[in-house]
Amino acid sequence: MKKLCVIGYPVEHSLYPAIQRRLMELAGLDYQYEAVEVQKHELEDFVREAKAGAYAGFNVTTPHKRSIIPLLDEVSEEAKMCGAVNTVVIRDGKAYGYNNDSLGFLDSLDRFKIDPKGKKVLLIGTGASGQAITTALVRSGVEKVTVCNRSVYHAQDLAARFPDSVDWIYFGTVPLRRAAAQADIIINATNLGMSNGKQFSDLGFLRGANPDAWLYDLVYSPRDTHLLQQGRKQGLKTIAGIYMVIPQIIEGFKDFTGHELDREAAWDAIAEMLGESERS
C-alpha cells in the first residue's frame, strides 16, 4: 500500500485526508492518506525520509509552502511563478513540487460563473495563496488587483511584480473601506478567521463595500466564517474556501496517482461526504 499525507503546523484542521480517502475509494485505488504534523525544524528530515520511500507524495500547507522549495529536486513553472508548493510527488527517490492554487481558485470562480476579466479585486493577504491568486487574476485579464498585508513590504513586493495590474494599500480600516467600495471581488487570503486562530479585529470595511461585490474567504475551517456571515449581513454574495480546496485536491489526486477522475463525479462525491447542500 502506498502512503500519502498532508504536512503542516498545525494540520489537524485539514480536510485533505478525508477528501483524498474518498477519492481513493471512488477510483478503487489502494493508498493510505494521513495528516502529519511537521514543524519548521523538522521539514528537512521529513523530505529526506519521504524521498527514501516513506511516502509516495504529500500535500503541503502552512507554514511550509515556500520553505520547502529548496529541499525539492524539481519545481514546476507554476510553482516557481507563485513562489510556493502545495503538492509534492516522489518519483525514483526524487521530489517534484507543484502548485495548484491558481487552478483551484479559477475553477471556483468558474463554478460561480464569475469572469475575472475586467474586474477590480481587493486581495487581503499576500502569502503563498495570495501570490498564486494574484498571478491567476493577472493572467485572466483583471483590470486591477489592490493588495494589502499586515507586513506592508510583502504587499509592496507583490505589487512590484505586476506594476500594470497590481497596486497596494496599507492594512487598515480606512484604506480597506475605500478599496472595498470599488471592488467587484473581495478576497481574504490570510488565516484570519480560522478555527482557534486570530480573528479580524475590525470588519468595518465591509459596511462600505460595493453592494454588488462577491466576498470570497479562503479560510475553510470553519466552513462559514465570521467574515462571510458579516458579508451576507451587508448584502454581499459570498464564496467559502471549500470551493477552492476541492478542485485543488482533485488535481493533487491526479498528480499523485496518474489517475484522471471525472471531475464532476468527484465533486459530487466530495460534496455529499462533506454535507454540502449548495452547489453552483
Residue pairs with C-beta under 8 A, 6 or more apart in sequence:
1 30
1 31
1 32
2 30
2 31
2 32
2 56
3 31
3 32
3 33
3 34
3 54
3 55
3 56
4 20
4 31
4 32
4 33
4 34
4 55
4 56
4 57
4 58
4 59
4 256
5 17
5 33
5 34
5 35
5 36
5 55
5 58
5 59
6 14
6 16
6 17
6 33
6 34
6 35
6 36
6 58
6 59
6 60
6 61
7 36
7 37
7 38
7 43
7 46
7 58
7 59
7 60
7 61
7 64
8 14
8 37
8 38
8 60
8 61
8 62
8 63
8 64
9 37
9 38
9 39
9 40
9 62
9 63
9 64
10 37
11 35
11 36
11 37
11 38
11 61
12 35
12 37
13 194
13 195
13 221
14 35
14 61
15 220
15 221
15 242
15 245
15 249
15 274
16 33
16 35
16 59
16 61
16 249
17 33
17 34
17 35
18 273
19 245
19 246
19 249
19 270
19 273
19 274
20 31
20 33
20 249
20 252
20 253
21 33
22 269
22 270
22 273
23 249
23 250
23 253
23 261
23 266
23 269
23 270
24 30
24 31
24 33
24 253
26 261
26 265
26 266
26 269
27 253
27 257
27 259
27 261
29 257
29 259
31 56
31 256
31 257
36 46
36 58
38 46
38 64
40 63
40 64
40 67
43 64
43 67
43 68
43 71
44 71
47 68
47 71
47 72
47 88
47 95
49 55
50 57
50 58
50 88
50 90
50 95
51 90
51 93
51 94
51 95
52 93
53 93
55 90
56 89
56 90
56 256
57 87
57 88
57 89
57 90
57 255
57 256
58 87
58 88
59 86
59 87
59 88
59 249
59 252
60 68
60 85
60 86
60 87
60 88
61 86
62 127
62 191
65 84
65 85
65 86
65 127
65 128
66 83
66 84
66 85
66 128
68 85
68 88
68 97
69 75
69 79
69 83
69 84
69 85
69 97
71 95
72 85
72 88
72 95
72 96
72 97
73 94
73 95
73 96
74 94
74 95
74 96
74 97
75 85
75 96
75 97
75 98
76 96
76 97
76 98
76 99
78 98
78 99
78 100
78 102
79 85
79 97
79 98
79 99
81 135
82 99
82 101
82 102
82 128
82 131
82 132
82 135
83 128
83 131
84 99
84 101
84 128
84 129
84 131
84 132
85 97
85 98
85 99
86 98
86 99
86 100
86 101
86 128
86 248
86 252
87 97
87 98
87 99
87 100
87 251
87 252
87 255
87 256
88 95
88 96
88 97
88 98
89 95
89 96
89 98
89 255
89 256
90 96
98 252
98 255
99 132
100 247
100 248
100 251
100 252
100 255
101 128
101 129
101 132
101 133
101 136
101 244
101 248
102 132
102 133
102 135
102 136
102 139
103 247
103 248
103 251
104 244
104 245
104 246
104 247
104 248
104 251
105 132
105 133
105 136
105 244
106 116
106 136
106 140
107 244
107 247
108 216
108 239
108 243
108 244
108 247
109 115
109 116
111 243
111 280
112 214
112 239
112 243
112 280
113 280
114 185
114 214
115 140
116 136
116 137
116 140
116 141
116 142
116 185
117 140
117 141
117 142
118 141
118 142
118 143
119 142
119 143
119 184
119 185
120 142
120 143
120 144
120 146
120 182
120 183
120 184
120 185
121 137
121 142
121 144
121 145
121 146
121 183
121 184
121 185
121 186
121 187
122 146
122 148
122 176
122 179
122 180
122 182
122 183
122 185
122 186
122 187
123 130
123 133
123 134
123 137
123 145
123 146
123 147
123 148
123 187
123 189
124 147
124 148
124 149
124 171
124 176
124 186
124 187
124 188
124 189
124 190
125 149
125 187
125 188
125 189
125 190
125 192
125 218
126 134
126 147
126 148
126 149
126 154
126 155
126 157
126 158
126 189
127 149
127 154
127 189
127 190
129 189
129 218
130 147
130 149
130 158
130 189
130 190
131 158
133 187
133 189
134 145
134 147
134 158
134 161
134 162
134 166
137 145
137 165
138 145
138 162
138 165
138 166
142 165
143 165
144 165
144 166
144 167
145 162
145 165
145 166
145 167
146 166
146 167
146 168
146 169
146 179
146 183
147 155
147 158
147 159
147 166
147 167
147 168
147 169
148 155
148 168
148 169
148 170
148 171
148 175
148 176
148 179
149 155
149 158
149 168
149 171
149 190
150 171
150 190
152 168
152 170
152 171
155 168
155 169
155 171
156 168
158 166
158 168
159 166
159 167
159 168
169 175
169 176
169 178
169 179
173 202
173 204
173 205
176 205
177 204
177 205
177 207
177 208
178 208
179 205
180 186
180 205
180 206
180 208
180 209
180 210
180 213
181 208
181 209
181 210
182 210
183 209
183 210
183 213
184 210
184 212
184 213
184 214
185 213
185 214
185 216
186 209
186 213
186 214
186 215
186 216
186 231
186 236
187 216
187 217
187 218
188 216
188 217
188 218
188 219
188 227
189 218
191 197
191 198
191 219
192 198
192 199
192 200
192 219
192 227
193 199
193 200
193 217
193 219
193 225
193 226
193 227
194 219
194 221
195 221
195 222
199 226
200 226
200 227
203 226
203 227
203 230
206 215
206 227
206 230
206 231
206 234
206 236
207 234
209 215
209 231
209 234
209 236
211 234
211 235
211 236
213 236
213 237
214 236
214 237
214 238
214 239
215 227
215 228
215 231
215 236
215 237
215 238
215 239
216 238
216 239
216 241
217 225
217 227
217 228
217 238
217 239
217 240
217 241
218 241
218 244
219 225
219 227
219 241
220 240
220 241
220 242
220 244
220 245
223 240
223 241
223 242
224 240
225 240
225 241
228 238
228 240
231 238
232 238
242 274
242 276
243 280
246 267
246 270
246 271
247 263
247 267
249 270
250 261
250 263
250 266
250 267
250 270
253 259
253 261
253 266
254 260
254 261
267 279
270 276
271 279
